[in-house]
Amino acid sequence: MEEAAGDPETTLDPPCLLERRARQRQSTASVLKSKMKRGVNCSAPRVRSTLVGFFPVVRWLPKYRLREYVWGDVMSGLIVGIILVPQAIAYCLLAGVEPIYGLYTSFYANIIYFLMGTSKHVSVGIFSLMSLMVGQVVYREVYLAGFDLSDDSKASGAAVLNDSMGLNLTLGNVHSVELMGMQCGKECYAISTATALTLMAGIYQIMMAVFRLGFVSVYLSDSMLDGFATGASFTILTVQAKYLLGLKIPRHQGYGTVVVTWINIFANIHTTNFCDLITSAICIFILVAGKEIQERYKDRLKIPLPTELVVVAGATLASHFGNLNTNYGSSISGHIPTGFIPPSVPSVELMSRVALDAIPLAVISFAFTVSLSEMFAKKHGYTVRPNQEMLAIGCCNIIPSFFHCFTTSAALAKTMVKDSTGCQTQVSSLISALVVLLILLFFAPFFYALQKCVLACIIIVSLRGALRKVRDVPARWRASRNDAIVWLVSMFATALISVELGLLVGIVFSMMCIIVKTQNAKFSLMGRANNSDLYEDVDEYKNLTPPTRVQVFRFHSPLYYANKDTFLKCLYKTVGVEPFLEMTKRRKAEKKAKEMSLQQANANCDKKNGEVVIGLVQRELEFHAIVLDCSAIPFMDSAGTAAFTGLVKEYKEIGVNVLLASCNTSVIDTLRKGQFFGKNDKDMSSLLFHTVHTAVLYANSLQSSKASEAD
């Protein structure tokens, strides 16, 4: 390029542009036609490929290395299953449904993901955040249906359960509502709401997979998700605090759950059940001690300590033989039936009521599942298919919703346990499902006397990881203030307003931060390094020399309608000359010179009656050209093109040439469409240059030519 420009003192010919490769794009009709043709094409290999893609287990299970994989899969499956059982029962407190439904959810989700998932390590099942979001909707709908939200209303609320559940419990004249032609009590209505919500979330996820809408998750930044998870953890902690103290207060509906709940807790602190308080203190101590021992000696311990199971077993025995429910009024889980309830279709009426609530559930569930899948895939050197993961998690919600299950997602804690215990494939999920199946078929009734405060302790201790992220705020602030602010806003909005609005606020605020960043983009004046072709920011690097009478300006942002004014202000400020003001100054100077000339002519009685010829009074500028380094402009729109066009025109009026350098092809195409280079791009060779140095050489040669002509 520079060789083409030659000596700036002897040539005016602009350098030759690189020749763009001609690209012939197919018409939209032909593209759609070819896609439809491929889509309707049916053959045995295509059917086989589709089935294998839809059920990845068909591909990897025949290649299963029994001797190499079976021990790790069995061990991790058993350990995760043991951990899963108490958590499945506990998280039902968050979801507002009976413990049996948590076991159902864990069982079906593990089976379906075993068949459809592409990750070897992800554990799909009940997740505290999903359970909380489900519970928010369930409690709201139960409240709107006229049921009492207090725990003491359990017996009276479950007046007549749906016959399809096979639990014909009638307890007299109690409140019930008609749902799908049958009378439904409180617990029936709660699980019906949860299943309708789950089905809608699964449908959304399948639609996202079909229409390739996985890109939606890119708007969920890591800082936003971390802040959202931490804020939700505070909400979970608050919701479970009443169980630790044995307080009989209803769950708050609406905004400000954290604030209102703590006010209610302190207002009713005098009614604390000391049996529940003592039990909670003992359980939390044991659980935290077990976690600390696990973390400190994780290199020596080959398998995680089953602390939750030990606590659940010990607390259940103590409650049963101590008769804590009768003697001290301690709340217990109650009867958990064995076996399975016959499937039923979720209520269409409830689906329409919770359609909007299912959207954040679908997005968050998908985002956590895909991010965990990709994280562990990179760690172990294999690949996952995000679209298939979306299909898998969608089916993990749609199919189980017919079997009285609620929304599921990948869970980080259980996935890390699987990874640390030697998991090799999703056979471990099958083993975990078998462990849950044993509980469902034989051991579920033994949890009858388990206190709810014990379940709350398990939930709260599981939040340690998310709550500890508060300590990382100073480090996050030092690394990136923008990310730290997004984290804080997402966390406080989620904790102080509501989980759903907190998610929305976090997404909108993180996107607004990007917009503000582009509107306050960095700009710089460029200088040349040691007589080379390299130009860099004079404020950032030493020993740079600005080119003689040429200003090189770089704008570090896309150029579009929202920041075009910022771009112009930055340019005027950097070069020190605004064309309009310069022209105004020149007109005033010309007018003043003309008046003075006329006065002088009248005083001298000039025979020409003051007819004088006055040249344009011009102020000598420090530069004759501006080179816009566009290497940091990834794209621009029509407003950006108009800004460039105006710059060239306005500066030309005061004798300054504006040249472009280092534009990418996207920017060039936008400029060509806006006819920035004139009709048929006739001015492209004199306005556009591939490097800054070439543009500087051309500007100097052009000025030298003008000076020669003037002489």
Buried (B, 14 or more C-beta within 10 A) or exposed (E): BEEBBBEBEEBBEBBEBEEEEEEEEEEEEEEEEEEEEEEEEEEEEEEEEEEEBBBBBEEBBEEBEEEEBBEBBBBBBBBBBBBBBBBBBBBBBBBBBBBBBBBBBBBBBBBBBBBBBBBBBBBBBBBBBBBBBBBBBBBBBBBEBEBBBEBEBBBBBBBBBBEBBEBEEEEEEBBBBEBBEBBBBBBBBBBBBBBBBBBBBBBBBBEBBEEEBBEEBEBBBEBBBBBBBBBBBBBBBBBBBBBBBBBEBBBBBEEEBBBBBEEBBEEBEEEBBEBBBEBBEBBBEBBBEBBEEBEEEEEEEEBBBBBBBBBBBBBBEBBBEBEBBEEBEBBBBBEBBEEBBEEBEBBEEBBEBBBEBBBBBBBBBBBBBBBBBBBBBEEEEEEBBBBBBBBBBBBBBBBBBBBBBBBBBBBBBBBBBBBBBBBBBBBBBBBBBBBBBEBBEEEBEBBBBBBBBBBBBBBBBBBBBBBEBEEBBEEBBEEEEBBBBBBBBBBBBBBBBBBBBBBBBBBBBBBEBEEEEBEEBBBBBBBBBEEEBBBBBBEEEEEBEBBEEBBBBBBBBBBBEBBBEBBBEBBBEBBEBBBEEBEEEBEEBBEEBBEEBBEEBEEEEBEEEEEEEEEEBEEEBEBBBBBBBBBBBEEBBEBBBBBBBBBBEBBEEBBBBBBBBBBEEEBBEBBBEBEBBEEEBEBBBBBBBBBBBBBBBBBBBBBBBEEEEEE
